[in-house]
Amino acid sequence: MKLTSLSLVIPAYNEAGRLPDNLPAVAKYLNERFEDYEVIVVDDGSRDDTVALVRSYADQFKSLKILQNPKNMGKGFSVRRGVESSQFDYVLMSDADFSTPIEDLERLEPFAGPDTLVIGSRATTDAQITKHQPFYREYMGKTFNLLVRRMLVSGIHDTQCGFKLLGPFVKEKVIPLMKIDGFAFDVEMLLLARSVDIRIREVGVRWRNDERTSVNPIKDSLTMLMEVFRIRLIHKGHKL
């Protein structure tokens, strides 16, 4: 399937240092590729100049929206808000660092469909990791994914890659049911998608670690672990 329009949702928290590296390339790609698109940046209560910086790039995009959360609400909350405000059927969600380049939309696109959630993956055989995370982060990530597969969503190799393409049924049937505001929202999305018979396709992407991440490996990992147990409780009975 070749998409003719697209909503791109970017959750952002204190991203003034990284967005300048990415927004020009994103604008160039979208302008060349799509007649109709929108970019929705959801600022999650940033304490730096993220909002002002994004606004300074507005003239490079055909359509750029900035949504501001009243305070730091969490990545999951920000993604939901961005998707709910999107106008086009297909939504690409991407982390602000674009560790997976925007061009890799074309890796996900052939698997897109109204009832499909296509997720970028760093763990499949066709993935290309050009710069790895520190060994302890990779180990923690693999351990987290193993726990998720055992407890909630079996058969998915990488739930946390921040590059996912949502079909219109995902917007309609999954997003309204989501309750997790933090980093484990991806797990909840996958669990709920499976429970309403949304197809999940995992596709290898290119990925490069950005050392400027704001994710705390200890604090945020513990929070995600707690969120996993909360997902299991609030969505008890859903398909694994």
Phi, psi and omega in degrees: 000132177252119183286143177253345177212161186201141167252126178252120181252126181235106173286138185220131175222113182053056185251019181297335181278340186248329184299324178300335179286343191240325188300319179299319180293322178295315179298315180300314181296311183295320180295324180281332189265323190238139170281321180239120175202167172215147174245125181243110176262122180255107180278122187262058177070037182301147178256003177249204185264031183305311185296313180297322180294315179299317180299328181292344179259006188301324184288351178274346184249149174289325179211117180228123177245143174238118175254133182246119173288147182295337177201181179291106186258341181115154182296318180299315177301316183295317179297315179302314181298318179296315180295318181296334180267357184286150183255341183262159186296320185254133183237127172258123174256134181220143172295155184292338180278350182046049173302328166262121184295151183302330181297340180286359167307325183289345172281326181277327189305320181299340183260001184291150176190163182305324185252031186232139171248114182257122185245131173291147184222141174261002191243001178270166185294336181266004177286152178232109179262111182271338174212117185281158169290162170305150188304324183290327177290319178297318180296316179296321179295318179293323178294317178299315182294323177298317178298317180297317180296323180286323188266325193228304189233100180281154172083002179254125185277330183215103181276339194257359176299128187274047181216100186222143180246118186257127172281168185299328179290333176294316176300319187281320190254338187255308185305318181295341182270350187283142184232346184278124183268343187266201187291339182277011181299330179301319181296315179298318180301315181293317179299313181292323178300315180295325184290337179250023174063032168281133178285139178245123176242127180256122187233131179294139179231169171280146182207137180227123181295136174251115185291350182274018180301146177265001182284125177274120187297334181267301184300310184289329177294319178295320178297317179297321178298317178296322180293325178299316178294325178293319178301317181298323181287311188282340179243033180302134179099349178284159182299142174263000000 
